Amino acid sequence: MESLSVLQSNLALLALSPPGWGGNLLRGLLHSLEIAFGGYSLGLLIGIAGACGKLYGGPVTRDLLATYTTCVRAIPELVLILLLYYAGTDLVNQLMTSMGRPTVDISGLAAGIFVIAVVQGAYATEVIRGAIKSVPAGQLEASRAYGMGGFQSLRRITLPAMLPYAIPGLANLWLIATKDTALLAVVGFSELTLETRQAAGSTKHYLLFYCAAGVLYLLVTLISQQLIRMIEKHARRGLPQES
């Protein structure tokens, strides 16, 4: 009877409506996924541009991109988040003040997406650069023989051909992005980790809520893995299947 009572009490705490905190956890999970998807998508664009700049850009472009990727990968992500979130916001407001315009209140969602994108972009640059270099040279020579220009060859040949080589690394970056959102709790953004901390602190049921958060993160990972397998299978159609 006592164990049944404890179970009922725990289920009541995880209920979607008050006094349960389940709704708060799901709202935090939604915010985490919004930031992860937005930051990952923007980081992917940065990565494509960065990889092309490193491979085909001039010496200055390559040096600037090398500095960007080295600094971001060398500095702990928590430090980067604090630096970009607080210093970045202050820099924007100082710029607005110098232009004679009122300061702006940057939303936590926009700031979170930007911070994750900067971090993801550095890693995606190296992943995509390596994938592009893995594309057989014969395919690029064939595109030039057909009279394709540089951008057309990049869009129609290089990027589709490098995708099978890039997916494993990019898949890992997506899973990292979903976990990195937890670091935004230190700047007060209401994502899953912060909602879990508030629920645990209010109820003193730390084990229950942190285990619940762990299960939610695990579900995101398992669903993501299934989607990634489908994408990879589609990208590798026509290629030799791995044993």
N, C-alpha and C positions, 0 to 999 in steps of 0.2 A: 504493500500500500504506500509506503514511504517513497519508494522509487517511482511509482506511478504519479504521486503528487509532485515530485521533482520534475518529472517529464512534462506534466501539464503546465507547471510554472514556467519551464523553459519555452514551451511552445507559445505560451501567452506573451512572453517577452519578445518573441520573434514574430508576433502577429503583425499584419500589414497596417492595422489601424491602432491608434493609441488606446491603451497605454503601451502597446507593443512597439518595437523599434524596427520591425521588418521593412516597413515602408521607407524609413530613413535610409536603411542599408541599400535598398534597391535604387533609391534616388541618387545616392552616392555612387553606386555602380554605373548608373546611366551617365552621370557627369564624368566619371573616369573614362568610359568608353568614348564619350564625345571628345574629350581632350586627346585621348590616344589616337583616335581616327583622324582628327584634324591635324594633330602634330605629325603623325606618321605620313599623311598625304602630302603636307607641305614639305616635310623632310625628304620625301621621295623626290619631289620636284627639285629641291636643293641638291640632292644627291646626283640626279641626272645632269643638272647644269654643272655641278662641281666635277663630275667624272669627265664630261666632255671638255671642260676647261683644262683639267689636268692632262688630258690626252692630246688635245688639239689646240690649246691656247698658247699664247706667247710666254716668254720667260717670266714677265711680271705677273701674269695671271696664274701661272703654275706656282710661283713662289707665294703669292697671297693665299691660294687655296691650300698649299702645303702647310702654311702657318695656321690657317683656320682648322684644318683637320687635326693637326698635331696638338694644338692648344686644347681643343674640345675633348680629344681622347685622353689627354694627360691630366686634366683637371677633374676631380671627383664631381659627379653629376649633381650632388646636393649643393656643392659650392657654386656650380654654374647656375643652378636654379635661383639661389639667393642673389647672386650677382646680377643675373639678367632681370629678375623680377623687380628687385628694389632699385638697383642702379639704372636699369633700362627705363623704368617708369620715371625716375628722377631726371634722367637725361632728356626724355621727351618733354617733360614739363618745363625744364630749363630752356629748351629750344622754343617752346611755345611762348614763354615769357619774353625771351629776347626778340621775338617777332611781334610783340605787343598783343598777343592773343591770350585768352584765359587758359588756365591749366585744364587738362583733361583727366577724367577719372577712367583709367583703363580697366575694363572688366576682367575679373579673375579668369573667365573662360578664354578670352583672347590672349591674355598674358600666359596662361598655362599652355595653350596651343603653340604660341611662339617659342616658349622655352623648350618644349619637347621637340619642336621642329628643328631648332638650332642644334640640339644634341643629336637627333636622328640624322640630320643632313650630313654631319661629319662622317658618321659610320656608313651611311648609304653611299656616300661618294666613293669610299674605298671598295665597297662591295660591288657597285656597278662598274667601277673602273676595271676591277679584276675580271668581271664577267665580259665586258666588252673586249678585253685583250684575249679572252678565250674563244672569241668568234673566229672560225677558220678564215685565214687571209684570202682564200680563193673566193669566198662569197663577196668580200669587199671588192676584189679585183673584177668580179663579174658585174657588180653594180656599176663600176666605172666604165666597163666595156659597153654597157647598155646606155651610157651617156647620162647617168644620174649625177646630179650635183651633190655637194657635201651634205646639205640638210635633208634632201630627199633620200639619199642613201642611209643616213642616220635613222630617219623615220621609218623607212620601208624595209631595211635590211638589218642594220646593226642592232637597234633596240629589240625587235622581235626575236632575232637570233640569239641575243645574249640572255633573254629571259630565263630559259631553262637553267643557265649557269648561276643566275642571280637569285632565283627564288629561295633556295635554302637559306642564304644569308639574309635576305629581306624578310623571310618568315621569322627568323630569330629576332630581327629588329622590331617586328610588330609585337612579338611577345614581350620584349624588353620595354617597349613603349607602354604596354598595359600595366607593367609593374612600376615604371618610372612615375606614373601619375600619383602613386602613393607618396612620393617625395614632396608633392605640392601641398601636402598637409601642413608642412612647416611654415608655409606662407598664408595659412588660414583658408585655403580653398576647400570648399565642401565636397570632397570626393569620398570614395568608399572608406579609405583609411581614417579620415577625420571623423566621418559619421560613426564608424566603429568605435573610435576612441571616445566620442561623446556618449554613445550608448553604454559602453562598458563603464565609463566613469560615473554615469548617472545611476546605474543599477548595481554596480560593483560585481557584475557577472563578467569578469574579464575573459575567462576561458571560453564561455559560451559565444560571446560576440566575435572574438578573434578567430575562433574556429569557424564560425559562420562566414566571416570575411574570407578566410582561407578557402572555404568550399566555393564561394562565388568566383574567386580568382581562378580556381582549378577548373570550374565549368567554362569560364571564358577561354582558358587555354585548350581544353578538350574540343570545344566547338571550333576554335580557330584552327586547330590541327586538321580537323576534318575538311574545313574549307580550303586550307592550304594544299591538302592532298588533291582535291578536285582541281584547283588552279594549276598545280604542277603537272597533273595528268594531262590537262588540256594543253599546256605549254609544250609538253614533250611529245605531243602526237606526231607521228611520222619519224621519231627518233628511236634508236635502239633502246629497248626496255632494260632497266637495271635489274639484275638478278637479286 
